[in-house]
Amino acid sequence: MKLLRTKAKIFKTLSAILWAMLLLGSAEIFAAADDENLALRYTVDLEDTRNHYLTIKVEVPVDSDTTELMMAVWTPGSYLVREYARNIDSMTVTSEGRELEFEKIRKNRWLVETKGIKSFEVSYRLYCNEMSVRTNWVGNQYAMINGAPTFITVPDRLDKQHEVQLLLPRNWTRSATSLKSVGDDPHRFVAENFDELVDSPIVAGNVSVYPFVVGGIEHQLVNVGEAGYWDGTKAATDLKKVVEAHQEMWGVVPYDRYMFINMIVESGGGLEHDNSSVLMTSRWSFRDRGRYKSWLSLASHEFFHTWNIRRLRPKSLVTYDYENEVYTDSLWIAEGITSYYEDLLLLRAGLLSRSEFLSRLSGNVEVVQRTGGRKLQSLKDSSYDAWIKYYRPDENSSNTRISYYSKGAVAAFLLDARIRKLTKGEKSLDDLMRKLFAEYVTTGYTTEEFRAAASELAGQDLSEWFNSVIDSTDELDYSDIEAIGVVAPYKKPATQAKKEADKKEADKKEADKKEADKKEADKKEADKKEADKKDADKKDADKKDADKKDADKKDADKKDADKKVLSGLSGLKDRLASAVGGMSRSSKSRGRPYLGFRTSAADGIVKVTSVKPDSPASEVGMNIEDEVIAVNGFRITSSVDSRLSQYEVGDELEILISRRGQLMTLNLTIGQLESSSYRLRFVSRPSKEQRRQLDLWLNGKSKQDEKADEKQDEKPAEK
């Protein structure tokens, strides 16, 4: 028995050891599996913030004799190649304390010799001193780190996990990002792939966080740089209303957390991400009603992107190529439709009045109609050429280009009105966006698919509409908006006006021909009557001649007398004018004077910054960078427009300029500024149908919602 008990103890001991070995082995297996999935581990050291530097170390597992490294050249949502590798000041590659050979093989790629090693470490210093939503800023108070301009990766492991560990300065307390945390470390995060890493900006410092819940999902407003001027609680309350309006419009929530990163840094702009957005504003914006509304509009815009462009994308943007331009002709959908909804959903959230909304929408109409470039560049081309034009404006841009933001917003408005008009309020752009999200959120849509979906919803082929509004430079036709209770900013587009003018001219020619035929017949009859009458007239001629001579003499005597009287009155008029300080000169025109060029003034030097085509300035050869020295012999040290109050339309100006050191004189005739207003306004006396359509549009309700409300109203009140 004793022996059996001894054997039993030995068996139990061996079993425990075996189980321990199995557990340890399985732990190693699971750890190995995690390591295999984890492509790269980054350590981001923020100790040198006063000099705007990050020191980044990245551990790279090895699976071949050579390993290529890559850095992105652009940021999704901002369509310009920005060459982020230019901010790397130094780089070393080591393995177990030994330096490895590596070489730069492209502007953003490096090749490392990795034969015979299991892993290596890359260490590089990154300069971060550009305050924008797409780049990096590191200072002594806070840091904003974007993925694309920060993290080097391995191009064939973009689908693997990327882990980030932040090392903060001692006096910094918090970091914030939409990335998931790892373990209990509040500054260690993991991205499921490189896309998520690029898509998840990180901020650190002494930031303020204001959480709120909508639809059972936590959202956060993260304020950076409050300085006592921003009421984060009030701003978060308003953002909650914004989120509610967006969720209601889309009818589906595609995220499980969301963060508004609000950089209060005396800058501007915004950039969208899957689960967060970066906003830039001024500390002085919160207490200024207009500027605060614009901040809410910016937040609304970037949040709308959570659906439109972050998840619902043109097919060409479904997979990002981080090293090359990715072209699409649909940025007017991604940005223009978003720009339309940014304020419409603020209205539906109760944060804008109807008049404020219409005023903001009118602003886009004004911009489009007063931009000469609308006549040369279509919305389609504007979208496609964003990489070379939109993000590289120059002094001639307004003359040759149109924004897919502003014209895209107007096109979205017109498309919404057209669908509502054709379906009598049954369908809208809201329905189109929901339909597209349901059908193309995973595959992306083509231009043809977008247009086909719109036509199907409208119950009519909209090809001609898209060809005119999106593909051409035709003037926009605003006639559909009257169906939803809005007065068109002008009656007819130029193309329609030309058709009507041609018809009027044809009608006039026909009328002229009829009149000519009638005149010919009348002439023949008149000739006969005249021949008969000549004889009678001749008899009276002699008598009349004698009478006329007598009358002429009397008339001459009367004119002499009248002349003397008028001469006396003229002298009296001059004396009266002198007594009251002189008469003002007669106006050549009551219109606003217009020169057609703009200037900037610095230290008393006035230079031309832009010249409008077909303007008085362009007609006399005014150039960009001309220095304006004098107007009509008098020195000018500020804007030329400040002198316009002294002149009238039609006046001649002698402008002395210096062009690359050569003095010359330009003789310019003042033109008249176009007086047309493109401001939208509500129909003053809308019909019942217009009023109904207007309410459906602005309130965001469907006709089914309207019927449900009517049934609710019909229910008897509870006792």
C-alpha positions in Angstrom: 0.0 0.0 0.0 2.8 2.3 0.9 4.4 1.6 -2.5 1.1 2.3 -4.2 0.7 5.5 -2.4 4.3 6.5 -3.3 3.7 5.6 -7.0 0.4 7.6 -6.9 2.3 10.7 -5.5 4.9 10.3 -8.2 2.2 10.0 -10.9 0.5 13.1 -9.6 3.8 15.0 -9.5 4.7 13.9 -13.0 1.1 14.8 -14.2 1.4 18.3 -12.7 4.8 18.7 -14.4 3.5 17.5 -17.7 0.4 19.8 -17.5 2.7 22.7 -16.6 4.9 21.9 -19.6 1.8 21.7 -21.8 0.5 25.0 -20.5 3.8 26.7 -20.9 4.1 25.2 -24.4 0.7 26.3 -25.4 1.4 29.8 -24.0 4.5 29.9 -26.2 2.5 28.7 -29.2 -0.2 31.4 -28.6 2.5 34.0 -28.0 4.2 32.9 -31.3 0.9 33.2 -33.1 0.4 36.7 -31.7 4.0 37.6 -32.8 3.3 36.2 -36.3 0.2 38.4 -36.6 1.9 41.5 -35.2 3.7 43.0 -38.1 5.4 45.9 -36.4 5.9 47.3 -32.9 6.5 51.1 -32.6 7.8 53.1 -29.7 7.2 56.8 -30.1 9.3 58.9 -27.8 8.1 62.5 -27.2 11.0 63.8 -25.0 12.3 66.3 -27.5 9.0 68.1 -28.0 10.5 71.6 -27.5 12.4 71.1 -30.8 9.4 69.5 -32.5 10.9 66.0 -32.8 9.7 62.5 -32.4 12.1 59.6 -32.0 10.5 56.5 -33.4 11.7 53.0 -33.0 10.1 50.1 -34.8 10.7 46.3 -34.3 10.4 44.4 -37.6 10.2 40.6 -37.7 12.2 39.1 -40.6 11.1 36.4 -43.1 13.5 36.9 -46.0 17.1 37.8 -46.9 16.1 41.4 -47.6 13.2 43.5 -46.2 11.7 46.6 -47.8 10.4 49.5 -45.7 7.9 52.1 -47.0 6.4 55.4 -45.9 3.2 56.8 -47.3 3.3 59.9 -49.5 -0.3 61.1 -49.0 -3.1 61.0 -46.5 -6.6 59.7 -47.5 -9.1 62.5 -47.6 -6.4 65.0 -48.7 -5.6 64.5 -52.3 -2.1 65.7 -52.8 1.3 63.9 -52.7 3.1 65.4 -49.8 6.4 63.5 -49.6 6.3 62.7 -45.9 9.7 61.0 -45.9 11.2 64.5 -46.3 10.7 65.0 -42.5 13.0 62.1 -41.5 16.3 63.6 -40.4 18.2 60.5 -39.5 17.8 56.7 -39.5 19.7 53.7 -38.2 19.0 50.0 -38.6 20.3 47.5 -36.0 19.9 43.9 -34.9 21.1 42.7 -31.5 23.3 45.8 -31.2 24.9 45.4 -34.6 24.3 47.9 -37.4 22.8 46.6 -40.6 23.4 47.8 -44.1 20.5 49.5 -45.8 20.0 51.8 -48.7 17.3 54.2 -49.9 15.9 52.8 -53.2 13.1 55.3 -53.8 12.0 58.6 -52.3 9.9 56.7 -49.7 11.4 53.2 -49.7 14.4 51.6 -48.0 16.0 48.1 -48.5 17.6 46.4 -45.5 19.9 43.4 -45.7 18.3 40.9 -43.3 19.9 37.5 -44.2 20.4 35.3 -41.2 18.6 37.4 -38.6 15.1 37.0 -37.0 14.3 40.7 -36.5 15.7 44.2 -36.6 15.0 47.6 -35.2 14.7 50.9 -37.2 15.2 54.1 -35.3 14.5 57.5 -36.9 14.0 61.1 -35.9 11.0 62.8 -37.4 10.5 66.6 -37.6 6.9 67.6 -36.7 6.3 71.3 -37.1 3.3 71.6 -39.5 0.0 72.5 -37.9 -2.6 70.9 -40.2 -5.2 68.1 -39.9 -3.1 65.8 -42.2 0.4 66.3 -40.8 2.2 66.2 -37.5 2.6 68.9 -34.8 4.8 68.3 -31.7 5.3 71.1 -29.2 6.0 71.6 -25.5 2.2 71.5 -24.6 0.7 68.9 -26.8 1.3 66.7 -29.8 -0.9 65.6 -32.7 0.3 62.5 -34.6 -1.1 61.3 -37.9 -0.4 57.9 -39.2 0.6 58.5 -42.8 3.3 61.0 -42.1 4.7 59.1 -39.1 4.9 55.4 -39.4 7.3 53.4 -41.6 5.9 50.0 -42.5 6.6 46.9 -44.5 4.6 47.1 -47.7 3.8 43.3 -47.9 2.4 43.3 -44.3 -0.1 46.0 -44.5 -2.9 43.6 -43.4 -1.0 42.7 -40.1 -1.4 44.3 -36.7 0.6 47.4 -35.9 1.2 48.2 -32.2 2.1 51.7 -30.9 3.6 52.6 -27.5 3.8 56.3 -26.5 6.5 57.6 -24.1 5.1 60.9 -22.8 6.9 63.7 -21.1 6.6 63.7 -17.3 4.2 66.6 -17.2 1.8 65.2 -19.8 -1.1 63.2 -18.4 -3.2 61.9 -21.2 -3.3 60.6 -24.8 -6.4 60.0 -26.9 -7.1 58.1 -30.1 -9.8 55.9 -31.6 -7.4 52.9 -31.6 -8.0 50.1 -29.0 -5.8 50.1 -25.9 -3.6 47.2 -25.1 -3.7 45.9 -21.5 -3.7 48.4 -18.7 -1.3 50.8 -20.3 -3.3 53.9 -21.3 -0.6 54.9 -23.9 -0.3 51.6 -25.7 -2.6 50.9 -28.7 -3.1 48.4 -31.5 -4.3 48.8 -35.0 -5.6 45.7 -36.8 -3.8 46.7 -40.0 -2.0 49.6 -41.6 -5.2 51.2 -42.9 -6.5 51.5 -39.3 -3.2 52.9 -38.1 -3.2 55.6 -40.8 -6.9 56.3 -40.1 -6.4 56.9 -36.4 -4.8 60.2 -35.3 -3.3 60.3 -31.8 -3.2 63.4 -29.6 -1.3 63.7 -26.3 -0.7 66.3 -23.6 -3.1 67.7 -21.0 -6.2 67.3 -23.0 -9.9 67.6 -21.8 -12.4 64.8 -22.6 -16.2 65.2 -22.7 -18.1 61.9 -23.2 -21.7 61.6 -24.3 -23.8 58.7 -25.5 -26.1 58.5 -28.6 -27.8 55.4 -29.7 -26.1 53.4 -26.9 -22.7 54.3 -28.3 -20.1 56.4 -26.5 -18.8 59.5 -28.2 -16.1 61.8 -27.0 -15.2 65.5 -27.6 -11.5 65.8 -27.0 -10.4 69.4 -26.6 -6.8 70.3 -27.0 -5.7 73.8 -26.0 -8.9 75.0 -24.3 -7.2 77.7 -22.2 -10.5 78.6 -20.5 -12.1 79.9 -23.6 -14.1 76.8 -24.7 -17.1 75.4 -22.8 -16.5 71.7 -23.6 -19.7 70.7 -21.9 -21.9 73.0 -24.0 -20.0 72.0 -27.2 -20.5 68.3 -26.4 -24.2 68.9 -25.8 -24.5 70.4 -29.3 -22.4 67.7 -30.9 -24.8 65.2 -29.4 -27.6 66.8 -31.3 -25.5 66.7 -34.4 -24.8 63.0 -34.0 -28.5 62.3 -33.4 -29.5 64.0 -36.6 -26.9 62.1 -38.7 -27.8 58.8 -37.2 -31.5 59.4 -37.9 -30.9 60.4 -41.5 -28.7 57.4 -42.3 -30.7 54.9 -40.3 -27.6 52.8 -39.5 -24.6 53.3 -37.3 -21.4 51.7 -38.7 -19.1 52.3 -35.7 -18.9 51.2 -32.0 -17.1 54.3 -30.7 -16.4 57.8 -32.1 -14.1 60.7 -31.1 -14.2 64.4 -32.1 -10.6 65.6 -31.7 -10.9 69.4 -31.5 -7.6 71.2 -31.9 -8.0 74.8 -30.5 -4.8 76.0 -32.2 -5.6 79.2 -34.2 -5.8 77.2 -37.4 -8.6 75.7 -39.5 -9.7 72.7 -41.4 -11.0 69.2 -40.7 -10.2 65.6 -41.7 -12.4 62.6 -41.5 -11.6 59.1 -40.2 -13.6 55.9 -39.6 -14.0 56.4 -35.9 -12.8 59.9 -35.3 -12.3 63.3 -36.9 -9.8 66.1 -36.5 -11.1 69.6 -36.3 -9.0 72.8 -36.1 -10.4 76.1 -34.8 -9.6 79.2 -32.8 -10.0 79.8 -29.1 -12.0 82.9 -30.0 -14.6 80.9 -32.0 -16.7 79.5 -29.1 -18.1 82.9 -27.9 -18.7 84.2 -31.4 -22.1 83.0 -32.6 -21.2 83.0 -36.3 -17.8 81.3 -35.9 -19.2 78.8 -33.5 -21.9 77.8 -36.0 -19.2 77.4 -38.6 -17.3 75.1 -36.2 -20.5 73.0 -35.7 -20.8 72.9 -39.5 -17.2 71.6 -39.8 -17.9 68.9 -37.2 -21.1 68.0 -39.0 -19.2 67.8 -42.3 -16.5 65.5 -41.0 -19.0 63.3 -39.1 -21.1 62.9 -42.3 -18.0 61.4 -43.9 -18.2 58.5 -41.4 -20.7 57.1 -43.9 -19.9 59.0 -47.1 -16.3 58.4 -48.2 -15.0 56.6 -45.2 -17.2 53.6 -45.8 -19.3 54.4 -48.9 -16.6 55.1 -51.5 -16.0 55.4 -55.2 -14.8 52.0 -56.3 -11.3 53.4 -57.1 -10.8 54.4 -53.5 -11.9 51.2 -51.9 -8.3 50.1 -51.6 -5.7 52.8 -50.9 -2.4 53.0 -52.7 -0.3 55.0 -50.2 2.5 55.6 -52.7 0.6 56.9 -55.7 -2.3 59.2 -56.7 -5.6 57.4 -56.8 -7.9 59.1 -59.3 -11.7 59.5 -59.2 -14.2 61.8 -60.9 -16.6 61.4 -57.9 -15.1 63.8 -55.3 -18.1 66.0 -55.9 -20.2 63.1 -54.4 -17.7 62.5 -51.5 -17.2 66.2 -50.6 -19.9 68.2 -52.4 -22.9 66.1 -51.1 -21.2 66.1 -47.7 -21.0 69.9 -47.9 -24.7 70.1 -48.7 -25.7 68.0 -45.7 -23.3 69.6 -43.2 -25.8 72.5 -42.7 -29.0 70.7 -43.6 -28.4 68.3 -40.7 -27.5 71.2 -38.4 -30.9 72.6 -39.3 -32.6 69.3 -38.6 -30.7 69.1 -35.3 -32.2 72.5 -34.2 -28.8 74.2 -34.3 -29.6 76.5 -37.3 -32.7 78.4 -38.1 -34.3 78.1 -41.6 -33.1 81.5 -42.6 -29.5 80.7 -41.4 -29.5 77.5 -43.3 -30.7 79.1 -46.5 -28.2 81.9 -46.1 -25.3 79.4 -45.8 -26.6 77.5 -48.9 -26.8 80.8 -50.7 -23.2 81.3 -49.9 -22.3 78.3 -52.0 -24.5 79.5 -54.9 -22.8 82.9 -54.8 -19.4 81.4 -54.8 -20.2 79.2 -57.8 -21.9 81.9 -59.8 -19.2 84.5 -59.2 -16.3 82.1 -60.0 -15.2 82.5 -63.6 -13.7 79.1 -63.5 -17.1 77.5 -63.7 -17.1 78.3 -67.4 -13.9 76.3 -68.0 -13.9 73.4 -65.6 -16.7 70.9 -65.0 -17.4 69.2 -61.7 -16.2 65.9 -63.1 -12.9 67.4 -64.2 -12.6 69.3 -60.9 -12.8 66.0 -59.0 -10.3 64.2 -61.3 -7.8 67.0 -61.2 -7.8 67.5 -57.4 -4.3 66.0 -57.2 -2.8 68.7 -59.5 -5.2 71.7 -59.1 -7.4 71.9 -56.0 -4.6 71.6 -53.5 -2.3 73.8 -55.5 -4.2 77.1 -56.0 -2.5 80.1 -57.6 -3.5 83.7 -58.5 -5.3 82.5 -61.6 -7.3 79.6 -60.0 -10.6 81.4 -59.6 -10.5 82.2 -63.3 -9.9 78.7 -64.5 -11.2 76.3 -61.8 -14.3 75.4 -59.8 -14.4 73.8 -56.4 -16.0 70.3 -56.1 -16.9 71.4 -52.5 -19.0 74.5 -53.4 -20.3 73.5 -56.8 -20.7 69.9 -55.5 -22.9 71.2 -52.7 -25.1 73.2 -55.1 -25.3 70.2 -57.4 -26.4 68.1 -54.5 -29.1 70.6 -53.6 -30.3 70.6 -57.2 -30.3 66.8 -57.4 -32.3 66.6 -54.2 -34.8 69.2 -55.5 -35.1 67.3 -58.8 -35.8 63.9 -57.1 -38.3 65.5 -54.8 -40.1 67.3 -57.6 -40.2 64.2 -59.9 -41.5 61.9 -57.1 -43.8 64.6 -55.5 -41.9 64.2 -52.2 -42.0 60.4 -52.1 -38.2 60.2 -52.5 -35.2 62.4 -51.9 -31.4 62.6 -51.9 -31.6 61.1 -48.3 -33.1 58.0 -49.8 -30.5 57.8 -52.5 -27.6 58.0 -50.0 -29.2 55.3 -47.9 -29.7 53.1 -51.0 -26.1 53.5 -52.1 -24.8 52.7 -48.6 -26.9 49.5 -48.4 -25.8 48.3 -51.9 -22.2 49.5 -52.3 -20.7 49.9 -48.8 -18.4 46.9 -49.3 -17.7 47.1 -53.0 -17.7 50.8 -53.7 -19.7 52.4 -56.6 -18.8 53.5 -60.1 -20.0 56.7 -61.7 -22.5 54.7 -63.8 -23.9 52.9 -60.7 -24.4 56.2 -58.8 -26.3 57.7 -61.7 -28.3 54.6 -62.4 -29.4 54.5 -58.7 -30.4 58.1 -58.8 -32.5 57.6 -62.0 -34.2 54.5 -60.6 -35.1 56.4 -57.4 -36.4 59.4 -59.4 -38.4 57.2 -61.7 -36.9 59.0 -64.7 -33.6 58.8 -66.7 -31.4 61.6 -65.2 -28.6 61.1 -67.8 -29.2 64.5 -69.4 -29.2 66.2 -65.9 -25.9 64.6 -65.0 -24.4 65.5 -68.4 -25.3 69.1 -67.9 -24.6 69.6 -64.2 -21.6 67.3 -63.7 -19.9 66.7 -67.0 -20.2 70.1 -68.7 -19.7 73.7 -67.9 -23.3 74.7 -68.7 -24.9 77.3 -66.5 -26.9 75.6 -63.7 -30.7 75.4 -64.1 -32.3 76.2 -60.7 -35.9 75.9 -61.9 -36.6 72.7 -59.9 -36.1 74.3 -56.5 -39.3 76.3 -56.8 -41.2 73.0 -56.4 -39.8 72.8 -52.8 -40.6 76.4 -52.0 -37.3 78.2 -52.8 -37.1 81.1 -55.3 -34.4 80.5 -58.0 -31.5 82.9 -57.8 -32.0 83.8 -61.5 -34.8 83.0 -63.9 -33.1 81.0 -66.6 -29.7 79.5 -67.3 -27.8 81.1 -70.2 -28.4 78.1 -72.5 -32.1 78.2 -72.0 -32.1 82.0 -72.4 -30.3 81.6 -75.7 -32.9 79.2 -77.0 -35.7 81.6 -76.1 -33.8 84.5 -77.7 -33.4 82.5 -80.9 -37.1 81.7 -81.0 -37.9 85.4 -80.4 -35.6 86.4 -83.3 -37.3 83.8 -85.6 -40.7 85.1 -84.6 -39.5 88.7 -85.2 -38.2 87.9 -88.7 -41.5 86.3 -89.7 -43.4 89.4 -88.3 -41.0 91.7 -90.2 -41.7 89.8 -93.4 -45.4 90.2 -93.0 -45.1 93.8 -92.3 -42.8 94.3 -95.3 -45.4 92.7 -97.6 -48.1 94.9 -96.2 -46.0 98.0 -96.6 -45.4 97.1 -100.3 -49.1 96.9 -100.9 -49.8 100.0 -99.0 -47.0 101.8 -101.0 -48.6 101.0 -104.4 -52.0 102.3 -103.2 -50.3 105.4 -101.7 -48.4 106.1 -105.0 -51.7 106.2 -106.9 -53.3 108.5 -104.3 -50.2 110.7 -104.3 -50.3 111.1 -108.1 -53.9 112.2 -107.9 -53.1 114.6 -105.1 -50.1 116.2 -106.7 -52.2 118.4 -109.0 -54.3 119.7 -106.1 -51.2 120.2 -104.0 -49.4 122.3 -106.7 -52.2 124.8 -106.8 -51.9 125.3 -103.1 -48.1 125.4 -103.1 -47.7 129.0 -104.3 -50.1 130.3 -101.7 -48.4 128.3 -98.9 -45.0 129.6 -100.0 -46.1 133.1 -99.6 -47.7 132.4 -96.2 -44.5 130.6 -95.0 -42.2 133.5 -95.8 -44.4 135.7 -93.6 -44.5 133.1 -90.8 -40.7 132.6 -90.9 -40.1 136.3 -90.3 -42.4 136.3 -87.3 -40.7 133.2 -85.9 -37.2 134.7 -86.2 -38.3 137.7 -84.3 -39.7 135.5 -81.5 -36.5 133.4 -81.2 -34.4 136.5 -80.7 -36.6 137.5 -77.8 -36.5 134.0 -76.2 -32.7 133.8 -76.5 -32.3 136.9 -74.4 -34.6 135.5 -71.7 -32.7 132.1 -71.6 -29.4 133.9 -71.3 -30.6 135.7 -68.2 -31.9 132.5 -66.6 -28.6 130.7 -67.3 -26.6 133.4 -65.4 -29.0 133.1 -62.5 -28.5 129.3 -62.4 -24.7 129.7 -62.3 -25.0 132.2 -59.5 -27.3 129.9 -57.4 -25.0 126.9 -57.9 -22.0 129.0 -56.7 -23.9 130.1 -53.6 -24.6 126.5 -52.5 -21.0 125.2 -53.2 -21.4 124.1 -56.8 -23.4 121.4 -58.5 -22.2 117.8 -58.3 -21.0 116.4 -61.6 -23.5 114.4 -63.6 -23.4 110.6 -63.0 -22.4 108.5 -66.0 -23.9 105.5 -64.3 -25.5 104.6 -61.0 -23.8 101.2 -61.0 -21.0 100.1 -58.7 -17.5 100.9 -60.1 -15.4 97.9 -61.1 -11.8 97.5 -62.0 -11.3 93.8 -62.2 -8.1 93.4 -60.2 -7.2 92.9 -56.6 -4.2 94.1 -54.6 -2.4 93.6 -51.4 -0.6 96.3 -49.5 2.4 95.9 -47.2 4.7 98.6 -45.9 3.2 101.1 -48.3 3.8 98.9 -51.4 0.7 97.9 -53.3 0.9 94.8 -55.6 -1.6 93.2 -57.9 -2.6 89.7 -56.6 -5.2 88.7 -59.2 -6.8 89.9 -62.5 -10.2 88.9 -63.6 -10.6 87.9 -67.3 -12.6 90.1 -69.6 -12.3 93.0 -67.1 -11.2 96.6 -67.4 -7.8 95.6 -65.9 -7.3 92.6 -68.2 -8.2 94.8 -71.3 -5.3 97.2 -70.5 -2.8 94.4 -69.8 -2.6 94.6 -66.0 -0.4 91.8 -64.7 0.0 89.8 -61.4 2.8 91.3 -59.3 2.5 94.7 -60.9 3.3 97.4 -58.3 0.6 100.1 -58.3 2.4 103.4 -57.6 -0.2 106.1 -58.3 -3.7 106.7 -59.6 -4.4 109.9 -61.6 -1.2 111.4 -60.4 -1.6 110.7 -56.7 0.5 108.2 -54.7 -1.4 105.1 -53.4 -0.3 103.1 -50.4 -3.3 101.0 -49.7 -5.9 99.0 -51.6 -6.9 100.6 -55.0 -10.5 99.9 -54.2 -10.3 102.5 -51.4 -10.2 105.2 -54.1 -13.2 103.9 -56.0 -15.6 106.1 -54.0 -14.0 109.1 -55.7 -14.9 107.9 -59.2 -17.8 106.7 -61.3 -18.5 104.1 -63.9 -17.0 105.3 -67.2 -14.3 107.5 -65.7 -10.8 107.2 -67.0 -8.0 106.3 -64.6 -4.3 106.9 -65.3 -2.5 104.2 -63.3 1.2 104.3 -62.8 2.8 100.9 -62.2 6.2 99.3 -61.9 6.6 96.0 -63.7 9.9 94.4 -62.8 11.5 97.8 -62.2 10.1 99.4 -65.4 7.7 102.3 -65.0 4.6 102.4 -67.3 1.2 104.0 -67.4 -2.1 102.1 -68.0 -5.2 104.0 -69.0 -8.1 102.1 -67.6 -11.8 102.9 -68.0 -13.9 102.0 -64.9 -16.4 99.3 -65.6 -19.6 98.4 -63.8 -19.8 95.6 -61.3 -22.5 93.0 -62.0 -25.4 93.8 -59.8 -27.1 90.5 -59.9 -27.7 88.7 -56.6 -27.7 85.0 -56.4 -29.1 84.8 -52.9 -31.8 82.2 -52.4 -35.0 83.0 -50.6 -38.1 81.1 -49.7 -41.3 81.6 -51.8 -43.2 84.4 -50.1 -46.6 83.0 -50.8 -46.1 79.2 -51.3 -48.8 77.0 -52.5 -50.0 74.2 -50.3 -47.8 71.7 -52.2 -44.7 73.9 -52.0 -45.2 74.3 -48.3 -45.6 70.6 -47.9 -42.4 69.9 -49.9 -40.5 72.5 -48.0 -41.4 71.0 -44.7 -40.5 67.5 -45.9 -37.1 68.7 -47.1 -36.1 70.8 -44.1 -37.5 68.5 -41.5 -36.0 65.4 -43.1 -39.2 63.4 -43.1 -40.5 61.1 -45.8 -44.0 61.1 -47.1 -44.6 58.0 -45.0 -43.5 59.9 -41.9 -45.9 62.6 -42.9 -48.8 60.2 -43.2 -47.9 58.7 -39.8 -48.0 62.1 -38.3 -51.4 62.8 -39.8 -52.8 59.6 -38.4 -51.3 60.5 -35.0 -53.0 63.8 -35.2 -56.3 62.1 -36.0 -56.3 60.0 -32.9 -58.6 61.3 -30.1 -56.9 62.8 -27.1 -56.7 60.5 -24.1 -59.0 61.3 -21.2 
